Amino acid sequence: MLACQIDRFYLCKSVNLAYFFIVMALVWDLLISRAEEKNMNKDRLTIKSQEAIREAVSISTSNGQQVVQTGHLLKGVIREGEHIVSFIFNKLGVSLNEFELRIDEVIARYPKSSGGEPFLSSEVSRVLEEAYKKATRMGDDFVALEHILISFPLIKDDISRLFKEFGLSSQMMEK
C-alpha cells in the first residue's frame, strides 16, 4: 500500500515536472523569437533613431509613465534631431517651440504608473512600422529620424491630431 502511494506521488510529480518543462520550452521559444524580431528591427535603425527611442523611454520614466507613448517618441525625435526637425518645421512655417509646448501638454495627460519596466505602446510600434515602410519605399536601407517624423501623422492618436492642428501632413513633410 505504501509503495503504491509512493509510486503515485512520483508519477504525479514526474507528470507535473514534464508539463512544467514543456511550458518553459514554449515560453523560452517565444522570448527568443521576440528578441530576434527586436534585434532585426534595431539593426535597421540609424544610431540617431535608436537614441531617439532611448530618449523617449527616458522621458517616459522621468514623467512617471511606464508606457512609452507617441508623445514621448516625438519629443525624443525632436531632441535627437533638433536641426533636421527645425529645418523641416521652418520650411513649412511652423513654430517648433509652440509645437513642443503642445507635445508637453499631451505628455502631461498620459497616465502615470509606478513599478515595472517601460514598454512601447501599440501606437509607437505602428509609427515605427510606418517608418520602416517609408524607408523601404524611399529606397533607404535604414530608418532615419526623418522617416519616423513623417510617420506620426499616419497614426490616429493625440499626436497625429496635433500634426493636423498645425497643418502638417506626412506628404508635406516628405517634400
MARGUKE-489739 format. One record per residue (C-alpha): residue in one letter; residue number from 1; x, y, z. Coordinates in nm, 3 decimals, always signed. Example, Ala and Ser with C-alpha at 12.3 -4.5 7.8 and 13.67 -1.06 7.14 Angstrom:
2
rec code->A pos->1 xx->+1.230 yy->-0.450 zz->+0.780 $
rec code->S pos->2 xx->+1.367 yy->-0.106 zz->+0.714 $
END
This chain:
175
rec code->M pos->1 xx->+0.000 yy->+0.000 zz->+0.000 $
rec code->L pos->2 xx->+0.277 yy->+0.243 zz->+0.092 $
rec code->A pos->3 xx->+0.466 yy->+0.153 zz->-0.225 $
rec code->C pos->4 xx->+0.154 yy->+0.233 zz->-0.431 $
rec code->Q pos->5 xx->+0.122 yy->+0.576 zz->-0.269 $
rec code->I pos->6 xx->+0.488 yy->+0.648 zz->-0.328 $
rec code->D pos->7 xx->+0.457 yy->+0.541 zz->-0.695 $
rec code->R pos->8 xx->+0.154 yy->+0.770 zz->-0.744 $
rec code->F pos->9 xx->+0.343 yy->+1.058 zz->-0.582 $
rec code->Y pos->10 xx->+0.639 yy->+1.016 zz->-0.816 $
rec code->L pos->11 xx->+0.409 yy->+0.964 zz->-1.115 $
rec code->C pos->12 xx->+0.220 yy->+1.287 zz->-1.037 $
rec code->K pos->13 xx->+0.544 yy->+1.467 zz->-0.967 $
rec code->S pos->14 xx->+0.701 yy->+1.348 zz->-1.293 $
rec code->V pos->15 xx->+0.389 yy->+1.439 zz->-1.496 $
rec code->N pos->16 xx->+0.385 yy->+1.785 zz->-1.338 $
rec code->L pos->17 xx->+0.756 yy->+1.821 zz->-1.397 $
rec code->A pos->18 xx->+0.721 yy->+1.718 zz->-1.763 $
rec code->Y pos->19 xx->+0.434 yy->+1.965 zz->-1.806 $
rec code->F pos->20 xx->+0.646 yy->+2.236 zz->-1.643 $
rec code->F pos->21 xx->+0.937 yy->+2.174 zz->-1.883 $
rec code->I pos->22 xx->+0.708 yy->+2.178 zz->-2.187 $
rec code->V pos->23 xx->+0.559 yy->+2.511 zz->-2.081 $
rec code->M pos->24 xx->+0.906 yy->+2.655 zz->-2.008 $
rec code->A pos->25 xx->+1.029 yy->+2.544 zz->-2.352 $
rec code->L pos->26 xx->+0.735 yy->+2.720 zz->-2.519 $
rec code->V pos->27 xx->+0.793 yy->+3.038 zz->-2.316 $
rec code->W pos->28 xx->+1.166 yy->+3.027 zz->-2.399 $
rec code->D pos->29 xx->+1.091 yy->+2.993 zz->-2.773 $
rec code->L pos->30 xx->+0.854 yy->+3.289 zz->-2.755 $
rec code->L pos->31 xx->+1.111 yy->+3.506 zz->-2.576 $
rec code->I pos->32 xx->+1.384 yy->+3.415 zz->-2.825 $
rec code->S pos->33 xx->+1.164 yy->+3.488 zz->-3.127 $
rec code->R pos->34 xx->+1.063 yy->+3.827 zz->-2.984 $
rec code->A pos->35 xx->+1.426 yy->+3.911 zz->-2.910 $
rec code->E pos->36 xx->+1.524 yy->+3.820 zz->-3.266 $
rec code->E pos->37 xx->+1.245 yy->+4.042 zz->-3.403 $
rec code->K pos->38 xx->+1.364 yy->+4.334 zz->-3.192 $
rec code->N pos->39 xx->+1.726 yy->+4.284 zz->-3.296 $
rec code->M pos->40 xx->+1.626 yy->+4.268 zz->-3.661 $
rec code->N pos->41 xx->+1.433 yy->+4.593 zz->-3.631 $
rec code->K pos->42 xx->+1.708 yy->+4.758 zz->-3.428 $
rec code->D pos->43 xx->+1.960 yy->+4.673 zz->-3.698 $
rec code->R pos->44 xx->+1.763 yy->+4.881 zz->-3.948 $
rec code->L pos->45 xx->+1.751 yy->+5.192 zz->-3.726 $
rec code->T pos->46 xx->+2.017 yy->+5.460 zz->-3.757 $
rec code->I pos->47 xx->+2.213 yy->+5.545 zz->-3.442 $
rec code->K pos->48 xx->+2.014 yy->+5.869 zz->-3.409 $
rec code->S pos->49 xx->+1.684 yy->+5.678 zz->-3.436 $
rec code->Q pos->50 xx->+1.798 yy->+5.437 zz->-3.166 $
rec code->E pos->51 xx->+1.898 yy->+5.733 zz->-2.948 $
rec code->A pos->52 xx->+1.556 yy->+5.892 zz->-3.005 $
rec code->I pos->53 xx->+1.386 yy->+5.575 zz->-2.880 $
rec code->R pos->54 xx->+1.616 yy->+5.565 zz->-2.575 $
rec code->E pos->55 xx->+1.536 yy->+5.931 zz->-2.513 $
rec code->A pos->56 xx->+1.163 yy->+5.853 zz->-2.540 $
rec code->V pos->57 xx->+1.200 yy->+5.584 zz->-2.273 $
rec code->S pos->58 xx->+1.392 yy->+5.829 zz->-2.056 $
rec code->I pos->59 xx->+1.123 yy->+6.096 zz->-2.096 $
rec code->S pos->60 xx->+0.853 yy->+5.843 zz->-2.014 $
rec code->T pos->61 xx->+1.022 yy->+5.721 zz->-1.696 $
rec code->S pos->62 xx->+1.115 yy->+6.072 zz->-1.580 $
rec code->N pos->63 xx->+0.744 yy->+6.160 zz->-1.603 $
rec code->G pos->64 xx->+0.648 yy->+5.850 zz->-1.402 $
rec code->Q pos->65 xx->+0.486 yy->+5.688 zz->-1.705 $
rec code->Q pos->66 xx->+0.552 yy->+5.322 zz->-1.775 $
rec code->V pos->67 xx->+0.408 yy->+5.315 zz->-2.128 $
rec code->V pos->68 xx->+0.619 yy->+5.492 zz->-2.390 $
rec code->Q pos->69 xx->+0.364 yy->+5.680 zz->-2.600 $
rec code->T pos->70 xx->+0.393 yy->+5.865 zz->-2.932 $
rec code->G pos->71 xx->+0.439 yy->+6.197 zz->-2.749 $
rec code->H pos->72 xx->+0.749 yy->+6.061 zz->-2.578 $
rec code->L pos->73 xx->+0.885 yy->+5.931 zz->-2.909 $
rec code->L pos->74 xx->+0.818 yy->+6.259 zz->-3.087 $
rec code->K pos->75 xx->+0.991 yy->+6.452 zz->-2.809 $
rec code->G pos->76 xx->+1.286 yy->+6.208 zz->-2.840 $
rec code->V pos->77 xx->+1.300 yy->+6.261 zz->-3.217 $
rec code->I pos->78 xx->+1.299 yy->+6.639 zz->-3.171 $
rec code->R pos->79 xx->+1.576 yy->+6.627 zz->-2.908 $
rec code->E pos->80 xx->+1.799 yy->+6.394 zz->-3.109 $
rec code->G pos->81 xx->+1.737 yy->+6.553 zz->-3.447 $
rec code->E pos->82 xx->+1.686 yy->+6.913 zz->-3.347 $
rec code->H pos->83 xx->+1.850 yy->+7.055 zz->-3.661 $
rec code->I pos->84 xx->+1.659 yy->+6.830 zz->-3.902 $
rec code->V pos->85 xx->+1.323 yy->+6.883 zz->-3.731 $
rec code->S pos->86 xx->+1.386 yy->+7.256 zz->-3.701 $
rec code->F pos->87 xx->+1.470 yy->+7.276 zz->-4.073 $
rec code->I pos->88 xx->+1.152 yy->+7.089 zz->-4.174 $
rec code->F pos->89 xx->+0.928 yy->+7.295 zz->-3.945 $
rec code->N pos->90 xx->+1.083 yy->+7.626 zz->-4.053 $
rec code->K pos->91 xx->+1.044 yy->+7.527 zz->-4.419 $
rec code->L pos->92 xx->+0.673 yy->+7.462 zz->-4.355 $
rec code->G pos->93 xx->+0.627 yy->+7.780 zz->-4.147 $
rec code->V pos->94 xx->+0.552 yy->+7.604 zz->-3.818 $
rec code->S pos->95 xx->+0.687 yy->+7.722 zz->-3.482 $
rec code->L pos->96 xx->+0.878 yy->+7.431 zz->-3.330 $
rec code->N pos->97 xx->+0.869 yy->+7.595 zz->-2.984 $
rec code->E pos->98 xx->+0.490 yy->+7.622 zz->-2.989 $
rec code->F pos->99 xx->+0.462 yy->+7.267 zz->-3.122 $
rec code->E pos->100 xx->+0.685 yy->+7.136 zz->-2.840 $
rec code->L pos->101 xx->+0.473 yy->+7.312 zz->-2.577 $
rec code->R pos->102 xx->+0.169 yy->+7.132 zz->-2.711 $
rec code->I pos->103 xx->+0.357 yy->+6.799 zz->-2.706 $
rec code->D pos->104 xx->+0.435 yy->+6.862 zz->-2.338 $
rec code->E pos->105 xx->+0.063 yy->+6.915 zz->-2.273 $
rec code->V pos->106 xx->-0.016 yy->+6.582 zz->-2.438 $
rec code->I pos->107 xx->+0.256 yy->+6.404 zz->-2.239 $
rec code->A pos->108 xx->+0.123 yy->+6.553 zz->-1.913 $
rec code->R pos->109 xx->-0.215 yy->+6.386 zz->-1.984 $
rec code->Y pos->110 xx->-0.067 yy->+6.036 zz->-2.019 $
rec code->P pos->111 xx->-0.143 yy->+5.810 zz->-1.721 $
rec code->K pos->112 xx->+0.123 yy->+5.772 zz->-1.456 $
rec code->S pos->113 xx->+0.223 yy->+5.437 zz->-1.311 $
rec code->S pos->114 xx->+0.499 yy->+5.314 zz->-1.086 $
rec code->G pos->115 xx->+0.698 yy->+4.994 zz->-1.097 $
rec code->G pos->116 xx->+0.759 yy->+4.765 zz->-1.387 $
rec code->E pos->117 xx->+0.971 yy->+4.804 zz->-1.695 $
rec code->P pos->118 xx->+0.880 yy->+5.066 zz->-1.955 $
rec code->F pos->119 xx->+0.732 yy->+4.933 zz->-2.277 $
rec code->L pos->120 xx->+0.630 yy->+5.074 zz->-2.615 $
rec code->S pos->121 xx->+0.262 yy->+5.141 zz->-2.679 $
rec code->S pos->122 xx->+0.093 yy->+4.988 zz->-2.981 $
rec code->E pos->123 xx->+0.079 yy->+5.337 zz->-3.137 $
rec code->V pos->124 xx->+0.457 yy->+5.376 zz->-3.107 $
rec code->S pos->125 xx->+0.500 yy->+5.034 zz->-3.267 $
rec code->R pos->126 xx->+0.275 yy->+5.144 zz->-3.553 $
rec code->V pos->127 xx->+0.474 yy->+5.466 zz->-3.601 $
rec code->L pos->128 xx->+0.793 yy->+5.260 zz->-3.625 $
rec code->E pos->129 xx->+0.629 yy->+5.014 zz->-3.867 $
rec code->E pos->130 xx->+0.520 yy->+5.304 zz->-4.087 $
rec code->A pos->131 xx->+0.872 yy->+5.448 zz->-4.068 $
rec code->Y pos->132 xx->+1.014 yy->+5.113 zz->-4.189 $
rec code->K pos->133 xx->+0.767 yy->+5.116 zz->-4.479 $
rec code->K pos->134 xx->+0.855 yy->+5.478 zz->-4.565 $
rec code->A pos->135 xx->+1.228 yy->+5.400 zz->-4.562 $
rec code->T pos->136 xx->+1.176 yy->+5.099 zz->-4.789 $
rec code->R pos->137 xx->+0.957 yy->+5.297 zz->-5.032 $
rec code->M pos->138 xx->+1.217 yy->+5.574 zz->-5.044 $
rec code->G pos->139 xx->+1.490 yy->+5.321 zz->-5.121 $
rec code->D pos->140 xx->+1.669 yy->+5.367 zz->-4.789 $
rec code->D pos->141 xx->+1.829 yy->+5.074 zz->-4.607 $
rec code->F pos->142 xx->+1.799 yy->+5.237 zz->-4.265 $
rec code->V pos->143 xx->+1.520 yy->+5.411 zz->-4.076 $
rec code->A pos->144 xx->+1.631 yy->+5.768 zz->-4.002 $
rec code->L pos->145 xx->+1.470 yy->+6.031 zz->-3.782 $
rec code->E pos->146 xx->+1.301 yy->+6.183 zz->-4.087 $
rec code->H pos->147 xx->+1.119 yy->+5.855 zz->-4.159 $
rec code->I pos->148 xx->+0.994 yy->+5.842 zz->-3.802 $
rec code->L pos->149 xx->+0.892 yy->+6.210 zz->-3.804 $
rec code->I pos->150 xx->+0.685 yy->+6.181 zz->-4.123 $
rec code->S pos->151 xx->+0.509 yy->+5.869 zz->-3.988 $
rec code->F pos->152 xx->+0.343 yy->+6.035 zz->-3.686 $
rec code->P pos->153 xx->+0.051 yy->+6.187 zz->-3.883 $
rec code->L pos->154 xx->-0.039 yy->+5.840 zz->-4.015 $
rec code->I pos->155 xx->-0.132 yy->+5.708 zz->-3.670 $
rec code->K pos->156 xx->-0.467 yy->+5.807 zz->-3.520 $
rec code->D pos->157 xx->-0.397 yy->+5.949 zz->-3.172 $
rec code->D pos->158 xx->-0.342 yy->+6.280 zz->-2.989 $
rec code->I pos->159 xx->-0.007 yy->+6.341 zz->-3.159 $
rec code->S pos->160 xx->-0.145 yy->+6.288 zz->-3.510 $
rec code->R pos->161 xx->-0.426 yy->+6.532 zz->-3.422 $
rec code->L pos->162 xx->-0.159 yy->+6.780 zz->-3.311 $
rec code->F pos->163 xx->+0.012 yy->+6.748 zz->-3.650 $
rec code->K pos->164 xx->-0.321 yy->+6.811 zz->-3.824 $
rec code->E pos->165 xx->-0.391 yy->+7.109 zz->-3.597 $
rec code->F pos->166 xx->-0.061 yy->+7.264 zz->-3.708 $
rec code->G pos->167 xx->-0.138 yy->+7.186 zz->-4.072 $
rec code->L pos->168 xx->+0.133 yy->+6.919 zz->-4.105 $
rec code->S pos->169 xx->+0.082 yy->+6.603 zz->-4.307 $
rec code->S pos->170 xx->+0.315 yy->+6.320 zz->-4.390 $
rec code->Q pos->171 xx->+0.316 yy->+6.419 zz->-4.759 $
rec code->M pos->172 xx->+0.404 yy->+6.782 zz->-4.683 $
rec code->M pos->173 xx->+0.699 yy->+6.686 zz->-4.466 $
rec code->E pos->174 xx->+0.828 yy->+6.438 zz->-4.725 $
rec code->K pos->175 xx->+0.881 yy->+6.711 zz->-4.983 $
END
